[in-house]
Amino acid sequence: MSIFRSPYPDVTIPEMPFSDYIFENLSQWAHEPAFIDGPSGRMLTFAQVAESARKVGASLARRGLTKGEVVAIFSPNLPEYALAFHGIVMIGGVVTTANPLNTSDELASQLNDVGAKFLITVPLFLDKAQEAAARSKVQEIFVFGEASGATPFAELLKSDGQLPAVKINPREDLAVLPYSSGTVGRPKGVMLTHYNLVAVLEQCEPILPPFQVGDKVLSLLPFFHIFGMQALMNGPLRDGITCVTMPRFDLEQFLQLIQNHGITHLCLVPPIVLALAKHPSVDKYNLSTLKYIASGAAPLDGAVQQAVASRPNVPVLQGYGMTETSLAISVTPPEVSKVKLGASGVLIPNMEGKVVDVASGAELGTNEQGELLVRGPNIMRGYLKNPEATALTIEPDGWMHTGDIVSVDDDGYIFVVDRLKEIIKYKAMQVAPAELEGVLLTHPAIADAAVIGIPDEEAGEIPKAFVVLKGQVTPEEVIDYVARKVAPYKKIRKVEIVEAIPKSPSGKILRRVLLEKEKVI
């Protein structure tokens, strides 16, 4: 096999600023609804989104935001998220998206890492935002809505929309800085250019399910995450598809919104696909408008994929990607005859892949398991201020290590077998073991600690800690201690007290030993 490619021909990738690309075809659907807020029904047309984004950009420029400076968005999914996002990008600013579940410490760390100038949030998160901003260089906080101590986002809409003349180099200039733990370690800023973001949407276009005027997607996945950002906010904006937003997941509301709005396409993560297959509430709602479900962010078991195909009788297409690839690496073709259960699809156009032996680096053939390396126009420029991590991830000739163990069959379908990388995927959210270990080691009764992900039917994986004690503390107290210091999705769910943590001669934690021990148990 050596190097394998997409069965689809390469596409031409326009070299243009990202927001220009997104609004390029606006006139075709200017007065159609672009975003509908699920809970309230508030609606913005495509023309209103573009016009309001220009006003936001003009206002931020007048407040001193210049090309290359960073604005953080710390918010759940709302229609206004897109106005902020593109207002910043239009004037050459860089958006860093922050997880709404982050603690003030986690947010402050991100704000300082990127050097954010402004912060946009919601009243509910203002206390955390203010705590974090006070420990950073943030000059002003804006809120969607109104709250004491912050500038209403509506103030940014009071402008003539005249944007400053900014020359953007699509291949070099950054548009977004989302955070990812990559293959190892703590979260890092992923430097994605205008060209990266344009490229991946163009690359996905030939393999996506066919869309028609009037189709609607439900944006359950958060916009801060590359999956939600690209597949549910930017992609639909580009293609004239209505996006119904949900600020947080609630199964009954999720099903109600599908029924009430006639949702046609869903992008989901495996735990929610599992709920569609098994939860009794599904039968209470009319989901007949659904045409396709796309599952990503973590592997989906073939049996679950098949179960959803018969209830609610909708084809489930798996995709596979990373923040570092601007969204996608592979996508399943939409034709039902081309769906392979358990497979994550075929490479998107313009990408190359190869599977290598983990120990030797030797290139492997079809149906052999090894680490997947990929190369293409959608691969990040690197990690922010972290040349060491960048060099470990991207080789000089452009091949990027995914950290995933895969096999590729004779038809070019990718099957994700395991993760070489250490990241835990809790409900498709990335949890870095090293970060949790750092928190555990601050407890006065803990001498040493290691964290791994263990399988969980509902969440995919949950963090389990192995701790060596030097004082008195119960597993329950350890769980509570960590829960007070991290976002809810990062919480330790199980604790095992051990005599020692297995380590290599260099002191690296041997997680494989712990994982094997867990399988035996």
C-alpha positions in Angstrom: 0.0 0.0 0.0 2.7 2.5 1.0 1.0 5.8 0.4 -2.8 5.8 -0.1 -5.1 8.5 -1.4 -8.7 9.4 -1.7 -10.8 7.6 -4.3 -12.2 11.1 -5.1 -10.2 13.4 -7.4 -8.3 16.4 -6.0 -10.2 19.7 -5.7 -9.1 23.2 -6.5 -8.7 25.2 -3.3 -9.3 28.9 -3.6 -6.7 31.2 -1.9 -8.9 33.7 -0.2 -9.7 35.1 3.3 -11.9 32.7 5.2 -14.9 35.0 5.8 -14.9 36.1 2.1 -15.1 32.4 1.2 -17.9 31.7 3.7 -20.1 34.6 2.4 -19.1 34.2 -1.3 -22.5 32.8 -2.4 -24.6 34.9 0.0 -26.8 36.5 -2.6 -28.4 33.1 -3.5 -30.0 32.7 0.0 -29.6 36.2 1.6 -33.1 36.3 3.1 -33.3 32.7 4.2 -32.8 31.8 7.9 -29.2 31.1 8.6 -29.5 30.6 12.4 -32.4 29.8 14.6 -32.0 29.8 18.4 -33.6 26.5 19.4 -34.9 27.4 22.8 -36.2 30.9 21.9 -36.9 30.7 18.2 -34.8 33.9 17.6 -33.7 34.0 13.9 -31.0 35.6 11.8 -31.0 35.6 8.0 -27.8 35.0 6.0 -27.8 38.7 5.1 -28.1 39.7 8.7 -25.3 37.5 9.7 -22.9 38.9 7.1 -24.0 42.5 7.8 -23.8 42.2 11.5 -20.4 40.5 11.3 -19.1 43.5 9.4 -20.4 45.8 12.0 -18.7 43.8 14.7 -15.5 43.8 12.8 -15.6 47.6 12.3 -16.4 48.2 15.9 -13.5 46.0 17.1 -11.1 47.8 14.7 -12.2 51.1 16.2 -11.5 49.7 19.7 -7.9 49.0 18.5 -8.0 45.3 17.4 -5.4 44.9 14.7 -4.4 42.1 12.4 -3.0 39.1 14.2 -4.4 40.1 17.6 -6.6 37.5 19.4 -10.1 37.6 20.7 -11.5 34.8 22.9 -15.1 33.5 22.7 -16.2 31.8 25.9 -19.8 30.9 25.2 -22.3 28.1 24.5 -23.9 27.9 21.0 -25.9 30.9 20.1 -26.6 32.5 16.7 -24.5 35.5 17.7 -21.4 33.3 18.0 -21.1 33.4 14.2 -21.3 37.2 14.2 -18.5 37.5 16.7 -16.4 34.8 15.0 -16.5 36.3 11.5 -16.4 39.9 12.7 -13.0 39.1 14.2 -11.7 37.1 11.3 -12.9 39.7 8.7 -10.4 42.3 10.0 -7.5 39.9 10.3 -8.0 39.1 13.9 -7.6 35.6 15.3 -10.4 33.8 17.2 -9.5 31.5 20.1 -12.5 29.4 21.2 -12.7 28.4 24.8 -14.7 25.5 26.2 -17.7 26.9 28.2 -17.0 24.2 30.9 -13.5 25.5 31.6 -12.7 26.7 35.1 -11.4 30.3 35.6 -7.9 28.8 36.0 -8.2 26.9 32.7 -9.6 30.0 30.9 -6.9 32.3 32.3 -4.2 29.9 31.1 -5.6 30.0 27.6 -6.1 33.8 27.6 -2.4 34.2 28.6 -1.1 31.7 26.2 -2.7 33.5 23.2 -2.3 37.0 24.6 -6.1 37.7 24.1 -7.0 41.4 23.8 -10.8 41.0 24.2 -13.1 38.3 25.6 -16.7 37.6 24.6 -18.9 35.6 26.9 -22.5 35.3 28.2 -23.9 36.6 31.5 -24.0 33.1 33.0 -20.2 32.8 32.7 -19.3 36.3 33.5 -17.9 35.6 37.0 -15.5 33.0 35.6 -14.6 35.3 32.7 -13.9 38.2 35.0 -11.7 36.1 37.3 -9.7 34.8 34.3 -9.5 38.2 32.6 -8.2 39.8 35.7 -5.1 37.5 35.5 -4.5 38.2 31.8 -4.0 41.1 29.4 -7.7 41.2 28.3 -8.7 44.9 28.0 -12.5 44.5 27.7 -15.2 41.9 28.2 -18.3 41.7 26.0 -21.4 39.7 26.8 -24.1 38.4 24.5 -27.1 40.1 26.3 -26.5 42.3 29.3 -24.7 42.0 32.6 -23.2 44.4 35.1 -19.4 44.8 34.6 -19.3 44.0 30.9 -20.0 45.7 27.6 -23.1 44.5 25.9 -22.2 42.7 22.6 -25.0 44.8 21.0 -22.7 47.9 21.3 -20.5 46.3 18.7 -23.4 46.2 16.3 -23.7 50.0 16.4 -21.4 50.8 13.5 -21.5 51.5 9.8 -19.8 48.2 9.0 -16.9 49.9 7.2 -14.0 47.5 7.6 -10.4 48.7 7.6 -8.3 47.7 4.6 -6.4 44.6 5.8 -4.3 42.5 3.5 -4.6 38.8 4.5 -2.2 36.1 3.3 -4.4 33.0 3.4 -1.6 30.5 3.6 0.3 32.3 6.4 -2.2 34.3 8.5 -4.0 32.6 11.3 -7.8 32.7 11.5 -8.5 30.5 14.6 -6.6 29.2 17.6 -8.7 26.3 19.0 -7.1 24.2 21.8 -6.2 20.5 21.5 -4.0 18.2 23.5 -2.8 16.7 20.2 -1.0 13.4 20.5 0.4 13.9 24.0 0.5 16.4 26.9 -1.4 19.4 27.9 -3.8 21.5 25.7 -2.0 23.5 23.0 -3.1 26.3 20.7 -3.6 24.9 17.2 -2.6 27.4 14.6 -5.1 27.2 11.7 -4.8 29.5 8.8 -7.5 31.0 6.5 -6.2 28.5 3.8 -6.5 25.5 6.2 -10.1 26.3 7.0 -11.1 27.0 3.4 -9.2 23.8 2.2 -11.0 21.4 4.5 -14.5 22.6 3.6 -13.6 22.3 -0.1 -12.1 18.8 0.5 -15.2 17.6 2.3 -17.7 18.9 -0.3 -17.5 16.0 -2.8 -18.1 13.4 -0.1 -20.8 15.1 1.9 -24.4 14.0 1.7 -26.4 16.0 -0.9 -28.0 19.2 0.5 -31.1 20.9 -0.8 -32.6 24.3 -0.2 -34.6 24.1 3.0 -32.4 21.5 4.7 -31.6 22.1 8.4 -28.9 21.0 10.7 -29.0 21.0 14.5 -25.9 22.4 16.2 -25.8 20.3 19.3 -22.0 20.0 19.0 -20.3 23.1 20.5 -18.9 25.8 18.2 -15.7 26.0 20.3 -14.9 22.4 19.1 -13.5 22.1 15.5 -16.3 19.6 14.6 -19.1 22.1 15.6 -17.2 25.1 14.4 -16.6 23.8 10.9 -19.4 21.3 10.3 -22.3 23.1 11.9 -21.4 26.8 11.9 -19.2 27.6 9.0 -20.1 24.8 6.5 -23.8 25.6 6.6 -23.1 29.3 6.4 -21.1 28.6 3.2 -23.8 26.3 1.7 -27.0 28.1 2.6 -28.2 25.6 5.1 -30.2 26.6 8.2 -28.6 25.9 11.6 -30.7 25.5 14.7 -28.6 26.1 17.8 -28.7 24.4 21.1 -26.8 26.0 24.0 -26.5 22.7 26.0 -27.5 19.1 25.5 -30.8 17.8 26.8 -32.1 14.6 25.1 -35.8 15.5 25.2 -35.2 19.0 23.9 -32.9 17.6 21.2 -35.6 15.3 20.0 -38.2 18.0 20.2 -36.1 20.4 18.1 -35.6 17.7 15.4 -39.4 17.2 15.3 -40.4 20.9 15.5 -37.9 22.3 13.0 -37.8 19.3 10.6 -34.1 18.8 11.0 -32.7 16.9 8.0 -29.0 16.4 8.9 -27.3 15.7 12.3 -23.6 15.8 13.3 -23.2 13.8 16.5 -20.7 12.1 18.7 -21.0 8.4 19.6 -22.7 8.7 23.0 -25.6 10.6 21.4 -25.8 8.1 18.5 -26.0 5.4 21.2 -28.9 7.3 22.8 -30.8 7.3 19.5 -30.3 3.6 19.2 -31.4 2.7 22.8 -33.2 5.4 24.7 -37.0 4.8 25.0 -37.8 8.6 24.5 -36.8 8.4 20.9 -40.0 6.5 20.0 -42.1 9.5 21.3 -41.0 11.9 18.6 -41.4 12.1 14.8 -37.9 12.1 13.4 -39.0 11.3 9.8 -37.4 14.4 8.3 -33.9 13.1 9.1 -31.9 12.1 6.0 -28.4 11.5 7.4 -26.5 11.3 10.7 -22.7 12.0 10.7 -20.8 10.7 13.7 -17.3 11.8 14.6 -14.9 12.9 17.3 -14.5 9.3 18.4 -14.9 5.9 16.9 -18.4 4.5 16.7 -19.0 0.8 17.2 -20.4 -0.9 14.1 -23.2 -2.5 16.1 -24.5 0.9 17.3 -24.1 2.3 13.8 -26.3 -0.6 12.5 -28.9 -0.2 15.3 -29.4 3.5 14.4 -29.7 2.6 10.7 -32.9 0.7 11.7 -34.1 3.0 14.5 -34.8 5.8 13.6 -34.0 4.3 10.2 -31.3 6.9 9.2 -28.0 6.1 7.5 -25.1 6.8 9.9 -21.9 8.0 8.2 -18.7 8.0 10.2 -16.0 10.6 9.8 -12.6 11.0 11.4 -10.5 14.1 12.0 -8.6 16.2 14.4 -8.4 19.8 15.4 -4.9 19.7 13.8 -6.5 18.9 10.4 -9.0 21.8 10.6 -11.9 19.2 10.8 -11.6 16.0 8.7 -9.2 13.3 7.6 -11.7 10.8 6.2 -15.5 10.7 5.6 -17.8 7.9 4.7 -19.4 8.3 1.2 -23.2 9.0 1.5 -24.3 6.2 -0.7 -25.8 3.5 1.6 -24.0 0.8 -0.5 -20.7 2.4 0.4 -21.2 2.4 4.2 -18.9 -0.1 6.0 -19.9 -0.7 9.6 -17.2 0.4 12.0 -15.2 2.2 9.3 -14.3 5.9 9.5 -14.6 6.4 5.8 -12.1 7.2 3.1 -9.5 10.0 2.8 -10.9 13.3 1.7 -9.5 14.7 -1.6 -6.0 16.3 -1.6 -4.9 14.2 1.3 -2.3 11.4 1.5 -2.0 8.8 4.2 0.3 6.0 5.2 0.4 3.5 8.0 3.7 2.9 9.8 5.0 0.4 12.3 5.0 2.2 15.7 8.4 0.8 16.7 10.4 1.0 13.5 8.6 3.6 11.4 8.5 1.1 8.4 5.6 1.6 6.0 2.9 -1.1 6.2 0.5 -2.6 3.8 -3.3 -2.9 3.6 -5.0 -4.5 6.6 -1.9 -4.1 8.8 -2.2 -2.2 12.0 0.0 0.8 12.7 0.0 4.6 13.3 -1.7 6.7 10.7 0.3 9.6 9.2 -1.4 12.1 6.9 -0.4 15.0 4.7 -2.6 17.7 3.0 -3.5 21.4 2.7 -5.8 21.3 5.8 -3.0 20.4 8.3 -2.2 23.1 10.9 0.7 25.4 10.7 1.8 24.1 14.1 1.3 24.5 17.8 1.4 28.0 19.2 4.7 28.9 20.9 5.6 25.2 21.0 8.1 24.2 18.4 9.1 21.1 20.2 5.5 19.7 20.2 5.1 20.8 16.5 8.3 19.0 15.5 7.2 15.8 17.3 3.9 15.9 15.4 4.8 17.2 11.9 7.8 15.8 10.1 10.0 18.0 7.9 8.4 16.6 4.7 4.9 17.5 6.0 3.7 14.1 7.3 1.6 14.6 10.5 1.4 11.9 13.2 -2.2 11.3 14.2 -1.4 9.2 17.2 -4.0 6.8 16.1 -3.6 3.1 15.4 -5.5 2.2 12.3 -5.8 -0.4 9.5 -6.8 0.5 6.0 -8.6 -2.1 3.9 -8.3 -2.8 0.2 -10.9 -0.2 -0.7 -9.1 2.5 1.2 -11.5 2.6 4.2 -9.9 3.5 7.5 -10.6 1.6 10.7 -9.5 3.3 13.9 -8.3 0.4 16.1 -6.7 2.2 19.1 -5.0 5.4 20.2 -1.3 5.6 20.4 -1.8 9.0 22.0 -2.7 9.3 25.6 -5.7 11.6 25.2 -8.9 10.4 26.9 -12.1 11.0 24.9 -15.0 11.6 27.4 -18.2 12.1 25.3 -15.8 13.3 22.5 -14.3 15.9 24.8 -10.5 15.7 25.0 -9.1 15.1 28.5 -5.3 15.2 29.0 -4.1 12.6 31.5 -1.0 14.8 32.3 -3.3 17.7 33.3 -5.3 15.5 35.8 -2.1 14.0 37.1 -0.8 17.5 37.8 -3.9 18.3 39.9 -3.7 14.9 41.7 -0.1 15.6 42.8 -1.2 18.8 44.5 -3.1 16.8 47.1 -1.0 16.5 50.2 -1.9 12.9 50.7 -0.9 11.7 47.2 2.7 10.8 46.5 2.3 9.7 42.8 -0.4 9.4 40.3 -1.3 8.2 36.8 -4.5 8.6 34.8 -5.8 6.5 31.9 -9.1 6.3 30.0 -11.2 3.2 30.6 -14.1 2.1 28.4 -17.6 3.3 29.2 -20.7 2.5 27.2 -22.3 5.9 27.6 -19.3 8.2 27.6 -16.9 6.3 25.4 -14.1 6.6 28.0 -13.9 7.9 31.5 -10.8 9.0 33.4 -9.5 6.6 36.0 -6.7 7.5 38.4 -4.1 5.2 40.0 -2.7 6.9 43.1 0.2 6.1 45.5 -0.6 7.5 49.0 1.6 9.2 51.5 -1.2 10.1 53.9 -4.9 9.3 54.6 -7.4 9.9 51.9 -10.3 7.9 50.4 -11.0 7.4 46.7 -14.2 9.4 47.1 -12.3 12.3 48.6 -9.8 12.2 45.7 -12.6 12.3 43.2 -14.2 15.3 45.0 -10.8 17.1 45.2 -10.2 16.9 41.5 -13.8 17.8 40.7 -13.4 21.1 42.5 -10.4 22.0 40.3 -11.4 21.0 36.8 -14.2 21.3 34.3 -17.0 18.7 34.9 -16.1 16.6 31.8 -12.5 16.2 33.1 -13.5 14.8 36.5 -11.9 11.6 37.7 -14.6 8.9 37.7 -12.7 6.1 39.4 -9.7 5.8 41.7 -7.6 2.9 42.5 -4.9 3.0 45.3 -1.7 1.2 44.2 1.8 0.6 45.7 3.6 2.1 42.7 3.1 3.7 39.3 4.8 1.7 36.5 7.4 3.9 34.7 10.1 3.6 32.1 13.8 4.1 33.1 13.4 7.7 31.9 10.5 8.2 34.3 7.7 8.2 31.7 4.5 6.7 33.0 3.8 3.3 31.3 0.1 3.8 30.6 0.0 0.6 28.5 0.8 -1.4 31.6 -2.1 0.1 33.4 -4.4 -0.3 30.4 -3.4 -4.0 30.1 -4.0 -4.5 33.9 -7.4 -2.9 33.5 -8.3 -5.3 30.7 -7.3 -8.3 32.9 -9.5 -7.0 35.7 
